[in-house]
Amino acid sequence: MATEPAKRISQLQEMPISKGQLKCSRTEPCQNCATAKQTCEYREIDRKRRPATHDLQTSPDKERDEMLQTVSFGDHLQASGSSTNENRQTAQRTSEDGGRRTTAHLQVGLEGSLIYHGATSIYRANAYRPTTSNTLGALPIQSSPNIAYESTFEHVAEHFGINLQDELVSDALLQFFKWQYPHFMFIYREAFLRDHFGERSNCKYWSSALLLSICALGTLMSPDKRHRQASEQFFSAAESILIVSGLTKPSIVTVQGFLCLAFYEIGRGNLSKGWGFSGEPRNAASARQQGCYTSDKLISLILGRPVYLFYDDAEVETTERLPDFPEMAPWLPAGIAVYDGRFADINPLPLVPCFKEQIRLSKIIEKMLTKLFSTKSNLEGLGRQACLDSLNFELCSWYEALPECAKWNKWEPPSTPLIPSVAALHLLFHSVRIALNFDHAASGHSGAMIDNARKDCVSSAQDITHISRKYRSQYGLLHSPLIMIYAVMQAARTLTLFSTAEEAQYLVHSLDECCAAWDLAEQARNKLTQM
């Protein structure tokens, strides 16, 4: 008898199951359909849909057909006919209602730019007014507002006695791109000149404020004293425009303009104001990220302050050289035409290779300022010495790996042309080397490591002296870059402490020529005479 239940169950399992005995469970996988050995009624499209209602299942065929006629298939098929328009309007209203939660607070400002207002903004009174693509598309193109906007700034320039169509502006631009551009690579030269000589409407890389900022730096390099005196007017006009409009309308040209003003202020000795100006572009993620990155390190090095931009935070591709066409000849930096008069030749010009090497050197400067000289650094004893040795090794490796077009040899004949961008790169290297080792060398202790630090400082100071002499003989120190002031200062204090006063005296006198362009040189000279 014990086998009867088991036998009965076995018989039931072998019996065929009709389709009506087990209903589809509408799950995946459906165990009922698999047990019944039937094709599963559950469709993949039914996953996110509710099952048919009870009324639809129990209604007569006629009523069921009437109910099905009210169903919209707009989400499955291409709509057509009058019902399509209704479905499209319904879908548009739905998307607009959902979009208001995220995009309705982007409102068009008076100048045509979009301004974001958050959930608690005072300007949310009309937050539910639709600001969809249709609304934005109905707005006129911003060329007219931009033209009016820039014309307003032309009046500002005229208030400071500047005519943007004057020959003084053209000369200032030529001086800037000849002497200053290799040290201000955050400027997009080709795009700026294209927009400057174009219609100047809807410009991404040109603005009157940037033009005035560039002219302020360019006039400093002019041999004409009257032009140099006009640099203050250019600076004041650019400062007025950027302070009023730049902070409320950030853009690439705003970043570039503020950086130009920062270097101008640092160059005339207003260090705190220059630091303040440099904070604006460094807080903004500029499209010319690499140029801003190297400028950040130079400013932090000169002022001895923390860095703002970190290399690992940037997501930019490696800079590649663009061809310099013959039309670009007047705008090429000094020394480039002498180096390669064929312009578009495949041989590399030193400008871009030097910029790439400056980026690599800036990474070492970043480590030096953040690890060794940061106020948060707690390195002491052997840990500090290990960090110092590591940075010195990186500097030596960088120097040995320089490409041929970026190398400089102090034993080369005096007639060999000195490329200003190459000179600036080596001035930066030797300045960093002295800054890294000077405190260790001047510690007063004795030992092999201290002696090596002193030798490194003296060697770099002598190389700075050689470069400044050659630069003076070929171009004149009136056209010297800002890094020249810092390098001479570092070399002079090194030679005063570890060598003879006569060697340092030449560097002090060389600052006299730099004073015509950079007021910072006068402050540095006064500081050195007090040592």
Order of alpha helices (4+ residues) and beta strands (2+ residues): alpha-alpha-alpha-alpha-alpha-beta-beta-alpha-alpha-alpha-alpha-alpha-alpha-alpha-alpha-alpha-alpha-alpha-alpha-alpha-alpha-alpha-alpha-alpha-alpha
